[in-house]
Amino acid sequence: MILNFIILGFVLFMAYWWGNQGAFSAILHTAAVVTAGSLAFATWELWTVSVFMKLNAANAWGVGLLIPFVIYLQVFRLSYDKLIKSNVHFTTMINMIVGGLFGFISAVLAAGIVVVGISYMSLGPNILGYQPFLLGPDGRVSTNAGGALWIPVDSMSSNFYAKLSMGSFSNDTPLKKFMPDLVQQAGTFRMHVDGNATLVAKPGSIELVGSYTAKTPFTATDDTLIGIIGNEIRKGNHRILVFDTKWLFTKPPYNGVDSTLRISPTQVQLITYDVNDPDTPTQLIQPIGASKVTEEGQRSFIAFKDAQTMIAGTNPQADTIAFLFIIPQTRAPGDLLIRRQRVHVPDLADSSYIKDEPQITTVLGRLDESQTAVANTDTPEEGSIGNRQGNVSGMLATEISLSNKLPKQFSKNRYTGPMNYNSDNQILTINAEGVLSHENVSQANAIKEFYVPSHKAMVRVLVDLDKAQSLLGRSYATAAMVNSQVTLIDDKGSKWQPSGYALLQEGKIRVLKDPDHPLRVAKQLPIADMRKGEELYLYFEVDRGRVITRYELGHANQDVRLTVPE
């Protein structure tokens, strides 16, 4: 992990540097780092919302912490230099030991702030090998031991400032209560199911329009809804919380380019506290599902049951989405964090809460059709493909169809490489080779299709090596593929890049799909590895209600036609 070596080198260098500068100078510098860091965290939300969100919303939360920290640190360093003009002299041994120790401490604190800051920037889930958290198969956040830091400067620094916020630097909004589990928040900030989804919401773009709560057990709720939510709703000692929100497209909470709102469960978090001891650490709770108002004006509920489930908006003007939480009765809600926007929710004793089970179940609505059966139930349908136009591309599309199926199934007991799949054996993420067997694979072990979110459909394109007529032609095709984009274009002008592929080879199938790393250029595809008789299938996740009209690779294109149902 590259970031580990950078941090290790920085910490060791700072310990050596301040050991040579002397104990007194090192102590003053550490005091400056502590004070600057405390102020940076204290004014983080203020700077971000009032200034940096207007300049660059995607990276505002990272920049809003780092830039003030650097400014405050420089102010305190200059102030110390002006006010304290003389040094205190110690023996060389004391200078090296004490100076080195305080140099190490200041380096850990500063490096931790920097790591937290860059974690709140749109840099992807993996930053130079640093990825401390993953989404488990159930959609819950889990630790990733291999992605943590050797020197955990992120947790050491955030824990130090969290304790400081409850101690000598305490105020009415301490970091420990208002930004709990800071390292986990930073790690999940960059997690999202769909690469087109944005990570932040601009101030004023989300409104709380309704709050509902009731103690369990629920007795009148529909069994099909209970079955997917979980049995906690039938048991006592829990509390149901539903927060109804309105997302205003006039102040886009999405990227402003794609008109479809996509919300992953990690982007919505409820801060909760212990009702019997408010001074105990607050906790973050993810929603277990969400209900949206459909185009027909009905409520449709989607449970966040795996790492790929998300909820998508339907209205280009404003969407109404309610989020469902289940918490123990010993805990109460604090603030709601939605894409980093802080939304204040009422106190449990507030009369604005609606506390009636039938009204709550009405807000939840009916279980979405996509969750009453297998996620993708589209009937396989083939489209038409025309001749290639333009230069030799290196990949000629020969078949296009509406399908999430692999060309050949394989057993989940016979493959090499990382793979995640859900309870229906549908692939979530994969970079593996499966062994093809002449024997029948049991349905319990068969891996035969990709998981597709309910608001998406999967288009499968079979491509063949474009037959160049000469060696020069083949060389040109190879060069053309290096940085050329592979895209499908629909009737609305939207471009779709492949989210995965399957290469069918003799005796094996090579499969890749990672939502966090889309296949942007052709050189990411295994074209160079293809041999005669092998087949390459590309998989595209596209919006529903579109007509696919064109396949493009660089300057080459083919007319296609495939209707994607609503």
For each residue, the residues with C-beta under 8 A, 3 or more apart:
1: 4 5 128 129 130 147 149 150
2: 5 6 128 129
3: 6 7 115 127 128 129 130 149
4: 1 7 8 129 130 149 150 151
5: 1 2 8 9
6: 2 3 9 10 128
7: 3 4 10 11 111 115 149 150 151 153
8: 4 5 11 12 150 151
9: 5 6 12 13
10: 6 7 13 14 107 111
11: 7 8 14 15 104 107 108 111 151 153
12: 8 9 15 16
13: 9 10 16 17 107
14: 10 11 17 18 103 104 106 107
15: 11 12 18 19 100 101 103 104 107
16: 12 13 19 20 100 103
17: 13 14 20 21 103
18: 14 15 21 22 25 26 29 99 100 102 103 106
19: 15 16 26 95 96 97 99 100 103
20: 16 17 95 96 99
21: 17 18 25 26 95 99 103
22: 18 25 26 87 88 89 90 95 99
23: 26 27 88 90 94 95 97 98 99 102
24: 27 28 87 88 90
25: 18 21 22 28 29 87 99
26: 18 19 21 22 23 29 30 98 99 100 101 102 103 106
27: 23 24 30 31 98 102
28: 24 25 31 32 80 84
29: 18 25 26 32 33 77 102 103 106
30: 26 27 33 34 102 103 105 106 109
31: 27 28 34 35 76 80
32: 28 29 35 36 73 76 77 80
33: 29 30 36 37 73 106 109 110
34: 30 31 37 38 109 164
35: 31 32 38 39 72 76
36: 32 33 39 40 69 72 73 75 76
37: 33 34 40 41 69 109 110 113 157 161
38: 34 35 41 42 161 164 165 169
39: 35 36 42 43 68 72
40: 36 37 43 44 65 68 69 72 113
41: 37 38 44 65 161 165 175 179
42: 38 39 165 169 171 175
43: 39 40 46 47 68
44: 40 41 47 48 61 64 65 68
45: 48 49 64 342
46: 43 49 50
47: 43 44 50 51 52 64 67 68
48: 44 45 51 52 53 60 61 63 64 65
49: 45 46 53 203
50: 46 47 53
51: 47 48 54 55 64
52: 47 48 55 56 59 60 61 63 64 67
53: 48 49 50 57 60 64 200 202 203
54: 51 57
55: 51 52 60 63
56: 52 59 60 63
57: 53 54 60 198 200 202
58: 121 122 198 199 200
59: 52 56 62 63 120 121 122
60: 48 52 53 55 56 57 63 64 200
61: 44 48 52 64 65 120 121 189 200 340
62: 59 65 66 117 118 119 120 121
63: 48 52 55 56 59 60 66 67 117 121
64: 44 45 47 48 51 52 53 60 61 67 68
65: 40 41 44 48 61 62 68 69 113 116 117 120
66: 62 63 69 70 113 114 117 118
67: 47 52 63 64 70 71
68: 39 40 43 44 47 64 65 71 72
69: 36 37 40 65 66 72 73 113 117
70: 66 67 73 74
71: 67 68 74 75
72: 35 36 39 40 68 69 75 76
73: 32 33 36 69 70 76 77 110
74: 70 71 77 78
75: 36 71 72 78 79
76: 31 32 35 36 72 73 79 80
77: 29 32 73 74 80 81
78: 74 75 81 82
79: 75 76 82 83
80: 28 31 32 76 77 83 84
81: 77 78 84 85
82: 78 79 85
83: 79 80
84: 28 80 81
85: 81 82
86:
87: 22 24 25
88: 22 23 24
89: 22
90: 22 23 24 94 95 98
91: 94 95
92: 95 96
93: 96 97
94: 23 90 91 97 98
95: 19 20 21 22 23 90 91 92 98 99
96: 19 20 92 93 99 100
97: 19 23 93 94 100 101
98: 23 26 27 90 94 95 101 102
99: 18 19 20 21 22 23 25 26 95 96 102 103
100: 15 16 18 19 26 96 97 103 104
101: 15 26 97 98 104 105
102: 18 23 26 27 29 30 98 99 105 106
103: 14 15 16 17 18 19 21 26 29 30 99 100 106 107
104: 11 14 15 100 101 107 108
105: 30 101 102 108 109
106: 14 18 26 29 30 33 102 103 109 110
107: 10 11 13 14 15 103 104 110 111
108: 11 104 105 111 112 151 153 156 157
109: 30 33 34 37 105 106 112 113 153 156 157 160 161
110: 33 37 73 106 107 113 114 157
111: 7 10 11 107 108 114 115 153 157
112: 108 109 115 116 153 154 155 156 157 158 160
113: 37 40 65 66 69 109 110 116 117 157
114: 66 110 111 117 118
115: 3 7 111 112 118 119 130 149 153 154 157 186
116: 65 112 113 119 120 154 157 158 182 183 186
117: 62 63 65 66 69 113 114 120 121
118: 62 66 114 115 121 123 127
119: 62 115 116 127 154 186 187 189 190
120: 59 61 62 65 116 117 186 189 340
121: 58 59 61 62 63 117 118
122: 58 59 190 199
123: 118 127 190
124: 127 190 516 517
125: 131 190 191 516
126: 129 130 131 147 516
127: 3 118 119 123 124 130 131
128: 1 2 3 6
129: 1 2 3 4 126 147
130: 1 3 4 115 126 127 147 148 149
131: 125 126 127 134 144 147 187
132: 143 144 147 148 149 154 183 187
133: 141 142 143 144 147 184 187 188 191
134: 131 141 142 143 144 147
135: 139 140 141 142 191 266 307
136: 139 140 141 142 307
137: 306 307 420 421 422 423 428
138: 305 306 307
139: 135 136 265 286 304 305 306 307 308 309
140: 135 136 286
141: 133 134 135 136 184 187 188 191 266 286
142: 133 134 135 136
143: 132 133 134 148
144: 131 132 133 134 147 148
145: 148
146:
147: 1 126 129 130 131 132 133 134 144
148: 130 132 143 144 145 152
149: 1 3 4 7 115 130 132 152 153 154
150: 1 4 7 8
151: 4 7 8 11 108 156
152: 148 149 155 156
153: 7 11 108 109 111 112 115 149 156 157
154: 112 115 116 119 132 149 157 158 183 186
155: 112 152 158 159 183
156: 108 109 112 151 152 153 159 160
157: 37 108 109 110 111 112 113 115 116 153 154 160 161
158: 112 116 154 155 161 162 182 183
159: 155 156 162 163
160: 109 112 156 157 163 164
161: 37 38 41 109 157 158 164 165 175
162: 158 159 165 166 174 175 176 179 182
163: 159 160 166 167 176
164: 34 38 160 161 167 168 169 175
165: 38 41 42 161 162 169 170 171 174 175 176
166: 162 163 170 174 176 177
167: 163 164 170
168: 164
169: 38 42 164 165
170: 165 166 167 174
171: 42 165 174
172:
173: 177 178
174: 162 165 166 170 171 177 178
175: 41 42 161 162 164 165 178 179 182
176: 162 163 165 166 179 180 281 282
177: 166 173 174 180 271 273 281 282 334
178: 173 174 175 271 282 335
179: 41 162 175 176 182 185
180: 176 177 185 271 281 282 283 284
181: 184 185 283 284
182: 116 158 162 175 179 185 186
183: 116 132 154 155 158 186 187
184: 133 141 181 187 188 284
185: 179 180 181 182 188 189 269 284 337
186: 115 116 119 120 154 182 183 189
187: 119 131 132 133 141 183 184 190 191
188: 133 141 184 185 191 266
189: 61 119 120 185 186 199 340
190: 119 122 123 124 125 187 199
191: 125 133 135 141 187 188 264 266
192: 195 197 199 262 264 266 267 310
193: 197 262 264 307 308 309 310 453 515
194: 197 262 264 310 453 515
195: 192 515 516 518
196: 255 258 260 262
197: 192 193 194 254 255 262 263 264 267 310
198: 57 58 253 254 255 339
199: 58 122 189 190 192 267 339 340
200: 53 57 58 60 61 253 339 340 341
201: 205 206 253 338 339 340 341
202: 53 57 205 251 252 253 341
203: 49 53 251 341
204: 248 251
205: 201 202 247 248 251 252 253 341
206: 201 245 246 247 248 253 338 339 341 343
207: 245 246 248
208: 211 243 244 245 336 343 344 345
209: 244 245 246 320
210: 242 243 244 322 354 363
211: 208 241 242 243 244 345 346 350 352 353 354
212: 240 241 242 243 244 353 354 355 359 360 363
213: 239 240 241 242 348 353 354 355
214: 218 239 240 355 356 357 360
215: 236 238 239 240 329
216: 232 233 234 235 236 237 238 239 240 326
217: 233 234 235 236
218: 214 221 226 233 234 240 357 360 361
219: 234 357
220: 357 358 361
221: 218 225 226 233 357 361
222: 225 226 361 366 367
223: 226 227
224: 227 228 367 372
225: 221 222 228 229 301 361 364 366 367
226: 218 221 222 223 229 230 231 233 234
227: 223 224
228: 224 225 289 303 305 367 371
229: 225 226 232 233 288 289 303 324 326
230: 226 233 288 326
231: 226 234 235
232: 216 229 235 238 326
233: 216 217 218 221 226 229 230 238 240 326
234: 216 217 218 219 226 231
235: 216 217 231 232 238
236: 215 216 217
237: 216 328 329
238: 215 216 232 233 235 326 327 328 329
239: 213 214 215 216 326 327 328 329 331
240: 212 213 214 215 216 218 233 324 325 326 360
241: 211 212 213 270 324 325 326 327 333
242: 210 211 212 213 291 322 323 324 325 360 363 364
243: 208 210 211 212 270 322 323 325 336 343 345
244: 208 209 210 211 212 320 321 322 363
245: 206 207 208 209 320 321 322 323 338 343
246: 206 207 209 318 319 320
247: 205 206 253 261 313 318 319 320 321
248: 204 205 206 207 251 253 318
249: 252 254 259 261 315 316 317 318 319
250: 317 318
251: 202 203 204 205 248
252: 202 205 249 255 256
253: 198 200 201 202 205 206 247 248 261 339 341
254: 197 198 249 258 259 260 261 262
255: 196 197 198 252 258
256: 252
257:
258: 196 254 255
259: 249 254 316
260: 196 254 312 313 455 543
261: 247 249 253 254 312 313 319
262: 192 193 194 196 197 254 310 311 312 313 455
263: 197 267 268 290 310 311 312 313 321 339
264: 191 192 193 194 197 267 310
265: 139 268 286 287 290 304 309 310
266: 135 141 188 191 192 269 286
267: 192 197 199 263 264 338 339
268: 263 265 286 287 290 323 336 337 338 339
269: 185 266 284 285 286 336 337
270: 241 243 284 285 286 287 325 327 333 334 335 336 337 345
271: 177 178 180 282 283 284 285 333 334 335 336 337
272: 282 283 284 285 327 331 332 333 334
273: 177 278 280 282 283 331 332 334
274: 277 278 280 330 331
275: 278 330 331 332
276: 330
277: 274 280
278: 273 274 275
279:
280: 273 274 277
281: 176 177 180
282: 176 177 178 180 271 272 273 334
283: 180 181 271 272 273 331
284: 180 181 184 185 269 270 271 272 337
285: 269 270 271 272 325 327
286: 139 140 141 265 266 268 269 270 304
287: 265 268 270 290 304 323 324 325
288: 229 230 303 304 324 325 326
289: 228 229 301 302 303 304 323 324 364
290: 263 265 268 287 301 302 304 311 321 322 323 324
291: 242 299 300 301 302 321 322 324 363 364 365
292: 299 300 302 311 313 314 319 320 321 322
293: 297 298 299 300 314 315 319 320 321
294: 297 298 299 300 314
295: 314 315
296:
297: 293 294
298: 293 294 365 366
299: 291 292 293 294 322 362 363 364 365 366
300: 291 292 293 294 365 366 367 368
301: 225 289 290 291 324 364 365 366 367 368
302: 289 290 291 292 309 311 368 370 371 454
303: 228 229 288 289 309 367 371
304: 139 265 286 287 288 289 290 309 310
305: 138 139 228 309 371
306: 137 138 139 309 422 423 428 451
307: 135 136 137 138 139 193 420 422 428 429
308: 139 193 422 428 451 453 515
309: 139 193 265 302 303 304 305 306 453
310: 192 193 194 197 262 263 264 265 304 453 455
311: 262 263 290 292 302 321
312: 260 261 262 263 453 455
313: 247 260 261 262 263 292 319 321
314: 292 293 294 295 319
315: 249 293 295 318 319
316: 249 259
317: 249 250
318: 246 247 248 249 250 315
319: 246 247 249 261 292 293 313 314 315
320: 209 244 245 246 247 292 293
321: 244 245 247 263 290 291 292 293 311 313
322: 210 242 243 244 245 290 291 292 299 363 364
323: 242 243 245 268 287 289 290 336
324: 229 240 241 242 287 288 289 290 291 301 364
325: 240 241 242 243 270 285 287 288 333
326: 216 229 230 232 233 238 239 240 241 288
327: 238 239 241 270 272 285 331 332 333
328: 237 238 239 331
329: 215 237 238 239
330: 274 275 276
331: 239 272 273 274 275 283 327 328
332: 272 273 275 327 347 348
333: 241 270 271 272 325 327 336 345 348
334: 177 270 271 272 273 282 345
335: 178 270 271 342 343 344 345
336: 208 243 268 269 270 271 323 333 342 343 344 345
337: 185 268 269 270 271 284 340 341 342 343
338: 201 206 245 267 268 341 343
339: 198 199 200 201 206 253 263 267 268
340: 61 120 189 199 200 201 337
341: 200 201 202 203 205 206 253 337 338
342: 45 335 336 337
343: 206 208 243 245 335 336 337 338
344: 208 335 336
345: 208 211 243 270 333 334 335 336
346: 211 350 352 353
347: 332 350
348: 213 332 333 353
349:
350: 211 346 347 353
351:
352: 211 346
353: 211 212 213 346 348 350
354: 210 211 212 213 359 360
355: 212 213 214
356: 214 359 360
357: 214 218 219 220 221 360 361
358: 220 361 362
359: 212 354 356 362 363
360: 212 214 218 240 242 354 356 357 363 364
361: 218 220 221 222 225 357 358 364
362: 299 358 359 365
363: 210 212 242 244 291 299 322 359 360
364: 225 242 289 291 299 301 322 324 360 361
365: 291 298 299 300 301 362
366: 222 225 298 299 300 301
367: 222 224 225 228 300 301 303 371 372
368: 300 301 302 371 372 454
369: 372 373 454
370: 302 373 375 453 454
371: 228 302 303 305 367 368 375 454
372: 224 367 368 369
373: 369 370 377
374: 377 424 426
375: 370 371 424 426 451 452 453 454
376: 404 426 449 450 451 452 457 458
377: 373 374
378: 381 402 403 404 457 458 565
379: 402
380: 401 402 403 405
381: 378 401 402 562 563
382: 399 400 401 402 562
383: 400 401 402 548 560 561 562 563
384: 400 560 561 562
385: 397 398 399 400 551 558 559 560
386: 558 559 560
387: 558
388: 393 396 466 556 557 558
389: 556 557 558 559
390: 393 555 556 557
391: 476 480 554 555 556
392: 466 468 473 476 477 480 556
393: 388 390 396 466 477 480 481 484 553 554 555 556
394: 465 466 477 478 480 481 522 527 553
395: 463 464 465 466 481 486 522 525 527 536 553
396: 388 393 463 464 465 466 467 558
397: 385 400 461 462 463 551 558 560
398: 385 462 463 464
399: 382 385 461 462
400: 382 383 384 385 397 459 460 461 462 548 551 560 562
401: 380 381 382 383 459 460 562
402: 378 379 380 381 382 383 457 458 459 460 562 564 565
403: 378 380 458 459 460
404: 376 378 426 449 450 451 452 458 460 539
405: 380 448 449 460
406: 409 410 447 448 449 450 502 509 511 537
407: 502 504 509 535 537
408: 436 504 509
409: 406 441 446 447 448
410: 406 414 415 434 435 436 437 441 446 447 509
411: 414 415 434 435 437 441 442 445 446 447
412: 415 419 421 425 445 446 447
413: 445
414: 410 411 434 435 437
415: 410 411 412 419 432 433 434 435 447
416: 432 433
417: 430 431 432 433
418: 429 430 431 432
419: 412 415 427 429 430 431 432 447
420: 137 307 427 428 429 430
421: 137 412 425 426 427 428 430 447 451
422: 137 306 307 308 425 426 428 451
423: 137 306
424: 374 375 451
425: 412 421 422 444 445 446 447 448
426: 374 375 376 404 421 422 449 450 451
427: 419 420 421 430 447 449 450 451 511 513
428: 137 306 307 308 420 421 422 451
429: 307 418 419 420 513 514 515
430: 417 418 419 420 421 427 500 511 512 513 514
431: 417 418 419 511 512 513 514
432: 415 416 417 418 419 510 511
433: 415 416 417 508 509 510 511
434: 410 411 414 415 447 508 509 511
435: 410 411 414 415 507 508
436: 408 410 507 508 509
437: 410 411 414 441
438:
439:
440:
441: 409 410 411 437 445 446
442: 411 445 446
443: 446
444: 425
445: 411 412 413 425 441 442
446: 409 410 411 412 425 441 442 443
447: 406 409 410 411 412 415 419 421 425 427 434
448: 405 406 409 425
449: 376 404 405 406 426 427
450: 376 404 406 426 427 458 500 513 539
451: 306 308 375 376 404 421 422 424 426 427 428
452: 375 376 404 456 457 458 541
453: 193 194 308 309 310 312 370 375 456 541
454: 302 368 369 370 371 375
455: 260 262 310 312 543 544
456: 452 453 541 542 543 544
457: 376 378 402 452 541 542 543 544 564 565
458: 376 378 402 403 404 450 452 539 540 541 542
459: 400 401 402 403 488 496 539 540 542 548 562 564
460: 400 401 402 403 404 405 537 538 539 540
461: 397 399 400 488 498 537 538 539 540 551
462: 397 398 399 400 535 536 537
463: 395 396 397 398 536 537 538
464: 395 396 398 535 536
465: 394 395 396 527 530
466: 388 392 393 394 395 396 477 556
467: 396
468: 392 471 472 473 474 476 477
469: 473
470: 473 474
471: 468 474 475
472: 468 475 476
473: 392 468 469 470 476 477
474: 468 470 471 477 478
475: 471 472 478 479
476: 391 392 468 472 473 479 480
477: 392 393 394 466 468 473 474 480 481
478: 394 474 475 481 482 528
479: 475 476 482
480: 391 392 393 394 476 477 484 553 554 555 556
481: 393 394 395 477 478 484 522 523 527 553 554
482: 478 479 521 522 523
483: 521 522 523
484: 393 480 481 521 522 553 554 555
485: 497 520 521 522 552 553 554
486: 395 497 498 519 521 522 525 538 552 553
487: 495 496 497 551 552 553
488: 459 461 495 496 540 542 548 550 551 552 560
489: 493 494 495 496 548 549 550 551 552
490: 493 494 496 542 543 546 547 548 549 564
491: 546 547 549
492: 546
493: 489 490
494: 489 490 542 543 546
495: 487 488 489
496: 459 487 488 489 490 540 541 542
497: 485 486 487 518 519 520 540
498: 461 486 501 518 519 525 538 539 540
499: 513 515 518 519 539 540 541
500: 430 450 511 512 513 514 519 538 539
501: 498 511 512 513 519 525 526 536 537 538 539
502: 406 407 509 510 511 536 537 539
503: 509 510 511 526 529 530 534 535 536 537
504: 407 408 509 534 535 536 537
505: 508 509 510 531 534
506: 533 534
507: 435 436
508: 433 434 435 436 505
509: 406 407 408 410 433 434 436 502 503 504 505
510: 432 433 502 503 505 526
511: 406 427 430 431 432 433 434 500 501 502 503
512: 430 431 500 501 519
513: 427 429 430 431 450 499 500 501 539
514: 429 430 431 500 517 518
515: 193 194 195 308 429 499 518
516: 124 125 126 195
517: 124 514
518: 195 497 498 499 514 515
519: 486 497 498 499 500 501 512 524 525 538
520: 485 497 524
521: 482 483 484 485 486 524
522: 394 395 481 482 483 484 485 486 525 527 553 554
523: 481 482 483 527
524: 519 520 521
525: 395 486 498 501 519 522 536 538
526: 501 503 510 529 530 536
527: 394 395 465 481 522 523 530 536
528: 478
529: 503 526
530: 465 503 526 527 534 536
531: 505 534
532:
533: 506
534: 503 504 505 506 530 531
535: 407 462 464 503 504
536: 395 462 463 464 501 502 503 504 525 526 527 530
537: 406 407 460 461 462 463 501 502 503 504
538: 460 461 463 486 498 500 501 519 525
539: 404 450 458 459 460 461 498 499 500 501 502 513
540: 458 459 460 461 488 496 497 498 499
541: 452 453 456 457 458 496 499
542: 456 457 458 459 488 490 494 496 546 548 564
543: 260 455 456 457 490 494 546 564
544: 455 456 457 564 565 566
545: 564 565 566
546: 490 491 492 494 542 543 564
547: 490 491 561 562 563 564
548: 383 400 459 488 489 490 542 560 561 562 563 564
549: 489 490 491 559 560 561
550: 488 489 557 558 559 560
551: 385 397 400 461 487 488 489 557 558 560
552: 485 486 487 488 489 556 557 558
553: 393 394 395 480 481 484 485 486 487 522 556 557
554: 391 393 480 481 484 485 522
555: 390 391 393 480 484
556: 388 389 390 391 392 393 466 480 552 553
557: 388 389 390 550 551 552 553
558: 385 386 387 388 389 396 397 550 551 552
559: 385 386 389 549 550
560: 383 384 385 386 397 400 488 548 549 550 551
561: 383 384 547 548 549
562: 381 382 383 384 400 401 402 459 547 548
563: 381 383 547 548
564: 402 457 459 490 542 543 544 545 546 547 548
565: 378 402 457 544 545
566: 544 545
